[in-house]
Amino acid sequence: MGSVQRAMRLLEAVAAREHGAPAKQLAREAGLALPTAYHLLRTLAHEGYLRREKGLFVLGEAAERLSSSGAQQKRRSTMNDALAHWRDSIGVPVYYATYRDGEIEVICVADTPANPAVEEWADFRETGHAHAIGQCLLSQLDEKARRDHLDRYPVQSITPYTVRDSDSLLRRLERVGRMEPLIERQEYALGTVCAAIPLTVGNTASTMAISVPSHQADRLLPAARQLQGEIGRLLGTLAISISI
């Protein structure tokens, strides 16, 4: 345990130096005897956590991978916290999804037993034409990307309310306002209506969505507007989380 603690102090000392530092300086900052520091630095370099450049130790690829993973977890935690806040303040399930590498990915969902999320009874990736999340993401793509997606995942009837063919869907998507919530009524799940709000940060198509039982349909648009307003106030903070 003592060796691990000493190695961690050395890693922290290196991380604090943007351009690296020599062994003597790192030993001093970590409070270690020079021979001990040399031994640990060589071990860390051998394992890829450090590398030596012109007598200076800098972070290696293994440490950078850990840093990247930690940053990704922090971004995901930020998004989860935001969704949970909106779930509680608005009183509806809240979803976050993105379109990445030609696929629809539902990244986070915040719900409660009293307000459960829609059950994924048909694969969300294959039924993007039928639910608000998928339609909202597709509306942010160009025509070529939309048709490519629909060639891979053809329109099919999910419920009696599902759009019937790709041409009808494409015409609908072309009419969607740039920042308007996209409303879907029982097209994916009977008894449920949904709204999705477009989020475009850089080249990433993303969306926040909500759902309510169809007998509460009058709550849907006001809740979507409330969510949209809160997202607008926090978008600068959330922008770093879009790339989860």
Number of C-alpha atoms within 10 A of each C-alpha: 6 7 10 10 10 18 21 15 18 26 22 15 20 24 17 12 13 9 12 21 21 15 21 15 15 25 22 14 14 19 13 17 11 15 12 13 22 16 11 19 23 17 14 21 18 12 14 15 20 26 19 17 12 8 11 16 25 24 22 17 15 15 18 14 12 12 12 12 12 12 14 16 14 14 19 19 14 15 23 19 13 17 22 19 14 20 21 15 11 15 16 26 25 28 24 23 23 25 20 12 7 12 15 22 17 18 14 16 21 22 20 13 7 9 17 16 19 20 8 9 8 11 8 18 16 18 21 23 31 26 24 28 34 25 25 31 29 25 23 23 17 10 14 9 13 19 17 12 20 20 11 10 14 16 21 15 16 19 13 12 15 20 19 15 14 17 12 11 19 18 10 13 20 13 9 16 11 13 11 15 22 24 22 22 22 20 21 29 24 14 15 19 26 28 26 30 26 24 25 16 16 9 8 16 21 27 26 27 25 31 28 24 21 17 10 12 16 12 15 20 16 12 18 25 15 15 22 21 12 13 18 13 10 11 16 11 13 17 15 15 20 23 15 13
